[in-house]
């Protein structure tokens, strides 16, 4: 019952000085269903939350707490938001080329490092 109220106001709580702690605790101690529902609220807002003082803590906690499939989904949505549509084809090619090199180099490493590398490639390409 309390979670339903929190879910309704999730985004505003994520960017609130005190509310972000409530969301973080649900990512830390909530059920897998609650974590998934909160992650759905983040989807499409990863970049603005990451740039916000309190929202960045939510993104960090979410990526630490949710399954890798959901992490990949959040990252992919974020990548699509970073790259402007008129440059999508060019930057996608650049990212895929860079990812191929990184994948070969980082294959023994875990998926999180690879995801972060792809984000970094896309961010650099979008801002070059």
C-alpha positions in Angstrom: 0.0 0.0 0.0 2.8 2.5 0.9 4.7 1.4 -2.1 1.8 2.2 -4.4 1.9 5.8 -3.1 5.7 6.0 -3.6 5.4 4.6 -7.1 2.9 7.3 -8.0 5.3 10.0 -7.0 8.5 8.1 -7.9 10.1 10.6 -10.2 9.6 13.6 -8.0 10.9 11.6 -5.0 14.0 10.6 -7.1 15.0 14.3 -7.5 14.0 15.3 -3.9 16.6 16.0 -1.2 15.0 13.5 1.2 12.8 11.5 -1.2 15.7 10.1 -3.0 16.6 8.2 0.2 13.2 6.5 0.2 13.7 5.3 -3.4 17.3 4.2 -2.7 16.1 2.0 0.2 13.5 0.4 -2.0 16.2 -0.5 -4.5 18.3 -1.8 -1.7 15.7 -3.7 0.3 12.6 -4.0 -1.9 11.3 -7.1 -3.6 12.4 -7.8 -7.1 9.0 -6.7 -8.3 9.3 -3.4 -6.6 12.8 -2.9 -8.0 11.5 -3.7 -11.5 8.6 -1.3 -11.1 10.9 1.5 -10.0 13.4 0.8 -12.8 10.5 1.1 -15.2 10.0 4.7 -13.8 13.6 5.5 -14.5 13.5 4.2 -18.0 13.7 7.1 -20.4 14.9 9.4 -17.7 18.4 8.0 -17.0 20.3 11.0 -18.5 18.3 13.8 -16.8 18.4 11.9 -13.5 22.2 11.3 -13.9 22.7 15.0 -14.3 20.6 15.9 -11.3 22.2 16.1 -7.8 19.9 13.6 -6.1 18.7 11.7 -9.2 22.3 10.5 -9.9 22.2 8.5 -6.7 19.0 6.8 -7.8 20.6 5.8 -11.1 23.7 4.4 -9.3 21.6 2.5 -6.8 19.3 1.1 -9.5 22.3 -0.2 -11.6 23.7 -1.8 -8.5 20.4 -3.4 -7.5 18.6 -4.6 -10.7 19.3 -7.6 -12.8 21.7 -7.3 -15.7 18.9 -7.5 -18.3 17.2 -4.5 -16.8 20.5 -2.7 -16.6 21.0 -3.2 -20.3 17.5 -2.0 -21.1 18.1 1.2 -19.1 21.4 1.8 -20.8 20.0 1.2 -24.3 17.2 3.7 -23.7 19.8 6.2 -22.4 22.0 5.7 -25.5 19.0 6.3 -27.8 18.3 9.6 -25.9 21.9 10.7 -26.1 22.4 10.3 -29.8 20.3 12.8 -31.8 18.2 11.2 -34.5 19.8 13.0 -37.5 23.2 11.7 -36.5 22.0 8.3 -35.3 23.3 6.2 -38.3 26.8 7.8 -38.2 27.2 7.6 -34.4 25.7 4.1 -34.3 28.4 2.9 -36.7 31.1 4.7 -34.6 29.8 3.1 -31.4 29.5 -0.3 -32.9 33.1 -0.1 -34.3 34.4 1.1 -30.9 32.3 -1.6 -29.1 33.8 -4.3 -31.3 37.3 -3.2 -30.3 36.3 -2.9 -26.6 34.5 -6.3 -26.6 37.6 -8.0 -27.8 39.7 -6.2 -25.3 37.2 -6.6 -22.4 35.8 -10.0 -23.0 37.2 -11.4 -19.8 35.7 -8.5 -17.9 32.2 -8.3 -16.6 29.1 -6.9 -18.4 29.0 -3.7 -16.4 32.4 -2.6 -17.6 31.3 -3.3 -21.2 28.1 -1.4 -20.7 29.9 1.6 -19.3 32.4 1.5 -22.2 29.5 1.6 -24.7 27.9 4.5 -22.9 31.3 6.3 -22.9 31.7 5.7 -26.7 28.2 6.9 -27.4 28.6 10.0 -25.2 31.9 10.9 -26.8 30.5 10.4 -30.3 27.5 12.5 -29.5 29.6 15.3 -28.2 32.4 15.3 -30.8 
